[in-house]
Amino acid sequence: MDVADTLAALMAPAGRLDPYPAYERLRAHGPVVPSGPGLYVVTGYAEADELLRDARVRVSDDAVRDMLLPQWRDSPAVSTIARSMLETNPPDHSRMRRLAARAFTPRRIAAMRDVVAAQADELIDAMAAAGRGVDFMADFAYPLPVAVICELLGVPAVDRPLFRRWAADLTAVLEPEITREELAMADAGATELVGYFTELVSARRRRPADDLTTALVQAHDDGDRLSGDELLGNLVVLLVAGFETTTNLLGNGLAVLLAHPTAADVLRRHPEHAPAYVDELLRYDSPVQLTTRTSSETVRVGTVEVSAGSRILLLLGAANRDPRRYPQPDRFDPWRALSNPLSFGAGPHYCLGAGLARLEGQVAFTRLLRRLPALALSGTPRRRSRLTLRGYETLPVTVGELASVADHGAPVGATPDTP
């Protein structure tokens, strides 16, 4: 099967549900391969990492969008994301990112640990109190990260249930292919989100608060450092990116841990090793499987010359299973010598909330395993039919009895049993 045929299989429903066989077939053609005029596909870790950091390789700009989707300005979904830091290049990207980064410093993220733990415990208590099987995605994987990012943005708790469907519809525009019906739903979701944040911005102008929304509003008002469209676009993206990726990390990660009970038991007894586990979960089944770039000039990657103006499909999920980087890449192994998966990207567009997502995963998995020792799958999970953002629609579990566990783990430096 040639590269174009394999890509078509990857984009098909079966490929979206399980992309890893297609990644292997693509890898057989090389780490960077052309697929038709002006398109290159990247499966190699080193090559993807290099391209993500190369200043000559950029996210889409208006000219690229004009070529790919001439009417994109008529789409609320595409135009909203286009005015955010997600889809802008330096210097605009640097300016936007610098403003938002104040909420994601290592110190502020570390200070969120107690908030994350309290939210996780509240959700675990509710799952146990239900006394029956629950949908982990609806009852834990969504409400935990949405509560955390809404806390940062200053979104009232009563409004948080609104965002799941709006965000799910909006993120369809991040997929490599989208139908007219999906685009219409994405536009509706974007319209709702922009309308919501328009009202929140007005409220923060009248009554400032100690939250990221107020900080961005004041930056816009004081120095005109964010345009009105940029302000709204970045608030929408911060909210959606702030929980979509983490929701998928929690769902994908729990499914992997339940399928590897020996490894799960080690984490249960040695929670201080949660950082290594979360990085391996990110590598093994990445919540973000791909991203795209455009070369602004000719770029040589290894032995391949990527011509100027080419589109580059960076398959992060494939790069995370590159055997040149990770021996036995299809094996879940939290004790790997090398980590640093590309799930959050690299370079200027490295995910701003990566540290927060990792913290949420570390806290969530250790507390779930220790407080719900009988946690198990209770039915057949259902994947979302998405490729870029890989996750579950439903993940049915039984929780069993709630364990009484002290909030501490083995001392740092203790030697765990390996899986």
C-alpha positions as CSV (number, residue, x, y, z in Angstrom):
1,M,0.0,0.0,0.0
2,D,1.5,3.4,-1.0
3,V,1.6,6.5,1.2
4,A,-1.5,8.1,-0.3
5,D,-3.5,4.9,0.2
6,T,-2.3,4.4,3.7
7,L,-3.2,8.0,4.6
8,A,-6.7,7.5,3.2
9,A,-7.0,4.4,5.4
10,L,-5.8,6.4,8.4
11,M,-8.5,9.0,7.8
12,A,-11.2,6.4,7.3
13,P,-13.4,5.5,10.3
14,A,-11.4,2.3,11.2
15,G,-8.2,4.2,11.0
16,R,-9.4,7.0,13.3
17,L,-10.4,4.4,15.9
18,D,-7.1,2.6,15.8
19,P,-4.4,4.6,13.9
20,Y,-1.4,2.6,15.0
21,P,-1.4,0.0,12.2
22,A,-1.5,2.7,9.6
23,Y,1.4,4.5,11.4
24,E,3.5,1.3,11.0
25,R,2.8,1.1,7.3
26,L,3.7,4.8,6.8
27,R,6.9,4.3,8.9
28,A,8.0,1.6,6.4
29,H,8.3,4.3,3.8
30,G,10.7,6.4,5.9
31,P,10.5,9.0,8.7
32,V,9.7,11.8,6.3
33,V,7.9,10.9,3.0
34,P,6.2,12.9,0.3
35,S,2.5,12.1,-0.5
36,G,1.5,13.9,-3.6
37,P,2.4,17.5,-4.6
38,G,3.2,19.8,-1.7
39,L,2.5,17.3,1.2
40,Y,5.0,15.5,3.5
41,V,4.2,13.0,6.2
42,V,6.4,12.7,9.3
43,T,6.4,9.6,11.5
44,G,10.0,9.9,13.0
45,Y,10.5,11.3,16.4
46,A,13.7,13.1,15.7
47,E,12.4,14.6,12.5
48,A,9.1,15.7,14.0
49,D,10.9,17.3,17.0
50,E,13.3,19.1,14.6
51,L,10.5,20.5,12.4
52,L,8.4,21.6,15.4
53,R,11.4,23.7,16.6
54,D,12.3,25.1,13.2
55,A,11.4,28.8,12.7
56,R,11.0,28.2,9.0
57,V,8.1,25.8,9.7
58,R,5.0,27.7,10.7
59,V,1.4,27.1,11.6
60,S,-1.2,28.2,9.1
61,D,-1.5,31.9,8.3
62,D,-4.2,33.8,6.5
63,A,-2.6,33.0,3.1
64,V,-2.6,29.3,3.8
65,R,-6.1,29.4,5.0
66,D,-7.2,31.3,1.9
67,M,-5.7,28.5,-0.2
68,L,-7.2,25.6,1.8
69,L,-10.6,27.0,2.7
70,P,-11.3,30.2,0.8
71,Q,-14.4,31.0,2.8
72,W,-12.8,30.5,6.2
73,R,-13.6,34.0,7.4
74,D,-17.3,33.1,7.1
75,S,-16.8,30.2,9.6
76,P,-17.0,31.3,13.3
77,A,-15.1,28.2,14.3
78,V,-12.1,28.6,11.9
79,S,-11.9,32.4,12.4
80,T,-12.0,32.2,16.2
81,I,-9.2,29.7,16.3
82,A,-7.3,31.6,13.6
83,R,-7.1,34.6,15.9
84,S,-5.7,32.7,18.9
85,M,-2.2,31.8,19.8
86,L,-2.9,28.2,18.5
87,E,-2.9,29.4,14.9
88,T,-0.7,32.4,14.8
89,N,3.1,32.8,14.2
90,P,5.6,35.1,15.8
91,P,5.6,38.0,16.5
92,D,1.9,37.9,17.2
93,H,2.1,34.4,18.7
94,S,4.9,35.5,21.1
95,R,2.9,38.5,22.3
96,M,-0.2,36.4,23.0
97,R,1.6,33.6,24.6
98,R,3.6,35.9,26.9
99,L,0.3,37.4,28.3
100,A,-1.3,34.0,28.9
101,A,1.8,32.4,30.3
102,R,1.5,34.2,33.6
103,A,-1.2,31.8,34.7
104,F,1.0,28.7,33.8
105,T,4.3,29.3,35.6
106,P,5.7,26.2,37.4
107,R,5.0,27.9,40.8
108,R,1.4,28.6,40.0
109,I,0.9,25.1,38.6
110,A,2.4,23.6,41.7
111,A,0.0,25.7,43.8
112,M,-2.9,24.1,42.0
113,R,-2.1,20.6,43.3
114,D,-4.4,21.0,46.3
115,V,-7.2,22.3,44.1
116,V,-6.8,19.3,41.7
117,A,-6.7,16.9,44.6
118,A,-9.8,18.3,46.2
119,Q,-11.7,18.2,42.9
120,A,-10.6,14.6,42.3
121,D,-11.6,13.4,45.7
122,E,-15.0,15.0,45.4
123,L,-15.6,13.3,42.1
124,I,-14.3,9.9,43.4
125,D,-16.7,10.2,46.4
126,A,-19.6,10.9,44.0
127,M,-18.6,7.9,41.9
128,A,-18.5,5.6,44.9
129,A,-21.7,7.0,46.3
130,A,-23.5,6.1,43.1
131,G,-23.1,2.5,44.1
132,R,-23.2,1.3,40.5
133,G,-21.3,1.4,37.2
134,V,-20.5,4.9,36.0
135,D,-19.2,6.4,32.8
136,F,-15.7,7.5,33.7
137,M,-15.6,10.1,30.9
138,A,-18.8,11.9,32.1
139,D,-18.3,11.4,35.8
140,F,-14.6,12.1,36.1
141,A,-12.5,12.7,33.0
142,Y,-14.5,15.7,31.8
143,P,-15.5,17.4,35.1
144,L,-12.0,17.4,36.7
145,P,-10.1,19.3,34.0
146,V,-13.0,21.6,33.2
147,A,-13.3,22.6,36.9
148,V,-9.5,23.3,37.0
149,I,-9.3,25.5,33.9
150,C,-12.6,27.3,34.8
151,E,-11.0,28.1,38.2
152,L,-8.1,29.7,36.4
153,L,-10.3,31.6,34.0
154,G,-12.9,32.6,36.6
155,V,-15.8,30.8,35.0
156,P,-18.6,30.2,37.6
157,A,-19.1,26.6,38.5
158,V,-22.8,26.7,37.5
159,D,-21.8,27.3,33.8
160,R,-19.2,24.5,33.5
161,P,-21.6,21.8,32.2
162,L,-22.3,24.0,29.1
163,F,-18.9,23.6,27.6
164,R,-18.6,19.9,26.9
165,R,-20.8,19.8,23.8
166,W,-19.7,23.2,22.5
167,A,-16.1,22.3,22.7
168,A,-16.6,18.8,21.3
169,D,-18.3,20.4,18.2
170,L,-15.7,23.2,17.8
171,T,-12.7,20.9,17.9
172,A,-13.9,19.1,14.7
173,V,-12.1,21.9,12.8
174,L,-8.8,20.6,14.1
175,E,-9.3,17.3,12.2
176,P,-7.6,16.7,8.9
177,E,-10.9,16.2,7.2
178,I,-14.3,17.7,8.2
179,T,-17.8,17.4,6.6
180,R,-20.1,20.3,6.0
181,E,-22.4,19.0,8.8
182,E,-19.5,18.9,11.2
183,L,-18.4,22.4,10.2
184,A,-21.9,23.7,10.8
185,M,-21.9,22.2,14.3
186,A,-18.4,23.6,14.9
187,D,-19.6,27.0,13.9
188,A,-22.5,26.7,16.3
189,G,-20.2,25.7,19.1
190,A,-17.9,28.6,18.4
191,T,-20.7,31.0,18.3
192,E,-21.9,29.9,21.7
193,L,-18.4,30.0,23.2
194,V,-17.7,33.5,21.8
195,G,-21.0,34.7,23.1
196,Y,-20.3,33.3,26.5
197,F,-16.9,35.0,26.8
198,T,-18.2,38.2,25.4
199,E,-20.5,38.4,28.4
200,L,-17.7,37.3,30.8
201,V,-15.4,40.0,29.4
202,S,-18.0,42.6,30.0
203,A,-18.5,41.4,33.5
204,R,-14.8,41.5,34.2
205,R,-14.6,45.1,32.9
206,R,-17.3,46.1,35.4
207,R,-15.9,44.0,38.2
208,P,-12.3,42.7,37.9
209,A,-11.4,39.5,39.7
210,D,-8.2,37.6,40.4
211,D,-8.4,35.3,37.3
212,L,-6.9,34.9,33.9
213,T,-9.9,36.5,32.1
214,T,-9.4,39.7,34.0
215,A,-5.7,39.7,33.3
216,L,-6.2,39.4,29.6
217,V,-9.0,42.0,29.6
218,Q,-6.8,44.5,31.4
219,A,-3.9,43.8,29.0
220,H,-6.2,44.5,26.1
221,D,-7.7,47.6,27.7
222,D,-4.4,49.1,29.0
223,G,-2.0,48.6,26.2
224,D,-4.1,47.3,23.3
225,R,-1.8,44.3,23.2
226,L,-4.7,42.0,22.3
227,S,-7.3,42.9,19.7
228,G,-10.9,42.2,20.5
229,D,-10.9,39.1,18.3
230,E,-7.6,38.0,19.8
231,L,-9.0,38.3,23.3
232,L,-12.1,36.2,22.6
233,G,-10.2,33.7,20.4
234,N,-7.6,33.1,23.1
235,L,-10.2,32.8,25.9
236,V,-12.0,30.2,23.8
237,V,-8.8,28.2,23.0
238,L,-7.6,28.4,26.6
239,L,-10.8,26.9,27.8
240,V,-11.2,24.2,25.2
241,A,-7.5,23.2,25.1
242,G,-7.5,23.4,28.9
243,F,-9.8,20.4,29.3
244,E,-10.0,18.6,25.9
245,T,-6.5,17.3,26.0
246,T,-6.5,16.4,29.7
247,T,-9.9,14.7,29.4
248,N,-8.5,12.4,26.8
249,L,-5.3,11.9,28.8
250,L,-7.4,10.7,31.8
251,G,-9.6,8.4,29.7
252,N,-6.9,6.9,27.5
253,G,-4.6,6.6,30.6
254,L,-7.1,4.8,32.8
255,A,-8.0,2.4,30.0
256,V,-4.2,1.5,29.7
257,L,-3.8,1.2,33.4
258,L,-6.8,-1.1,33.8
259,A,-5.3,-3.3,30.9
260,H,-2.0,-3.5,32.8
261,P,-3.0,-4.4,36.4
262,T,0.6,-5.2,37.5
263,A,1.8,-1.8,36.5
264,A,-1.3,-0.2,38.0
265,D,-0.6,-1.9,41.3
266,V,2.9,-0.6,41.4
267,L,1.6,3.0,40.9
268,R,-1.0,2.4,43.6
269,R,1.7,1.5,46.1
270,H,4.3,4.0,44.9
271,P,2.5,7.2,43.9
272,E,5.7,9.2,43.9
273,H,6.4,7.6,40.5
274,A,3.3,9.2,38.9
275,P,5.4,11.6,36.7
276,A,7.0,8.7,34.9
277,Y,3.7,6.9,34.5
278,V,2.0,10.0,33.1
279,D,4.7,10.6,30.6
280,E,4.5,7.0,29.4
281,L,0.8,7.2,29.1
282,L,1.1,10.3,27.0
283,R,3.6,8.5,24.8
284,Y,1.7,5.2,24.6
285,D,-1.7,6.6,23.6
286,S,-1.3,10.3,23.0
287,P,-4.4,12.5,23.4
288,V,-3.1,14.6,20.5
289,Q,-2.2,12.5,17.6
290,L,-1.2,15.0,14.9
291,T,-0.6,18.6,14.0
292,T,0.1,20.4,10.7
293,R,2.7,23.0,9.6
294,T,3.7,24.8,6.5
295,S,7.3,25.4,5.4
296,S,8.0,29.1,4.7
297,E,11.2,28.1,2.8
298,T,13.0,25.0,1.7
299,V,13.9,22.8,4.7
300,R,16.2,19.7,4.7
301,V,15.3,17.1,7.3
302,G,17.7,14.2,7.2
303,T,17.9,13.1,3.6
304,V,14.6,14.7,2.6
305,E,14.2,18.2,1.2
306,V,10.9,19.7,2.0
307,S,10.1,22.4,-0.6
308,A,9.0,25.9,0.3
309,G,5.2,26.2,0.7
310,S,4.7,22.5,1.5
311,R,2.2,21.2,4.0
312,I,3.7,19.0,6.6
313,L,1.6,16.4,8.5
314,L,3.3,15.6,11.8
315,L,2.0,12.4,13.2
316,L,2.8,12.8,16.8
317,G,1.2,9.5,17.8
318,A,3.5,7.7,15.3
319,A,6.6,9.7,16.5
320,N,5.8,8.6,20.0
321,R,6.2,5.0,18.9
322,D,9.3,5.5,16.8
323,P,11.4,2.4,17.6
324,R,14.6,4.4,16.9
325,R,13.7,6.5,20.0
326,Y,11.7,4.0,22.0
327,P,12.7,0.3,21.9
328,Q,9.6,-2.0,21.9
329,P,7.4,1.1,21.3
330,D,4.1,-0.9,21.5
331,R,4.9,-2.0,25.0
332,F,3.6,0.1,27.9
333,D,6.7,0.6,30.1
334,P,6.8,3.4,32.6
335,W,10.4,2.6,33.4
336,R,11.8,3.7,30.0
337,A,15.2,5.5,30.2
338,L,14.0,8.1,27.7
339,S,10.7,10.0,27.9
340,N,9.7,13.4,26.6
341,P,6.9,12.4,24.3
342,L,5.8,14.8,21.6
343,S,2.2,14.7,22.8
344,F,2.3,18.4,23.7
345,G,4.4,19.4,20.7
346,A,7.7,21.2,20.9
347,G,9.2,24.5,20.1
348,P,7.3,27.8,20.1
349,H,3.9,26.2,20.1
350,Y,4.7,23.7,22.9
351,C,1.4,23.4,24.8
352,L,1.1,26.2,27.4
353,G,-0.9,24.0,29.7
354,A,1.3,20.9,29.5
355,G,2.5,21.2,33.1
356,L,-1.0,21.6,34.4
357,A,-2.2,18.6,32.4
358,R,0.6,16.5,33.7
359,L,-0.2,17.5,37.3
360,E,-3.9,16.6,36.8
361,G,-2.9,13.2,35.5
362,Q,-0.5,12.5,38.3
363,V,-3.0,13.5,41.0
364,A,-5.9,11.8,39.3
365,F,-4.4,8.4,38.6
366,T,-2.8,7.9,42.0
367,R,-6.0,8.9,43.8
368,L,-8.2,6.8,41.6
369,L,-6.1,3.7,42.0
370,R,-5.6,4.1,45.8
371,R,-9.1,5.1,46.7
372,L,-10.9,2.8,44.3
373,P,-8.8,-0.4,44.4
374,A,-11.6,-2.4,42.7
375,L,-12.0,0.0,39.8
376,A,-12.5,-2.0,36.6
377,L,-14.1,-1.8,33.1
378,S,-17.7,-2.8,33.1
379,G,-18.5,-2.8,29.4
380,T,-17.2,-1.9,26.0
381,P,-15.7,1.6,25.8
382,R,-16.6,3.7,22.8
383,R,-14.0,5.8,21.0
384,R,-14.7,9.2,19.6
385,S,-14.4,9.1,15.8
386,R,-11.6,11.7,15.8
387,L,-7.9,11.4,14.8
388,T,-6.3,14.7,16.0
389,L,-7.8,14.5,19.5
390,R,-7.9,10.9,20.4
391,G,-10.1,9.9,23.3
392,Y,-13.2,8.0,24.4
393,E,-16.8,9.0,24.1
394,T,-17.7,6.6,26.9
395,L,-15.6,4.5,29.3
396,P,-17.9,2.4,31.5
397,V,-16.4,1.3,34.8
398,T,-17.4,-0.3,38.1
399,V,-15.9,1.4,41.1
400,G,-16.4,-1.0,44.0
401,E,-16.0,0.1,47.6
402,L,-14.2,3.2,48.6
403,A,-10.9,2.5,50.4
404,S,-9.8,4.6,53.4
405,V,-6.3,5.6,52.4
406,A,-4.1,8.2,54.0
407,D,-3.0,11.0,51.8
408,H,0.6,10.0,51.5
409,G,2.7,7.6,49.5
410,A,6.0,5.7,49.8
411,P,8.9,7.9,50.7
412,V,10.8,9.5,47.8
413,G,13.7,7.3,46.9
414,A,11.9,4.0,47.8
415,T,12.6,1.3,45.2
416,P,9.3,0.1,43.7
417,D,8.7,-3.3,42.1
418,T,8.8,-2.9,38.4
419,P,6.0,-4.1,36.2
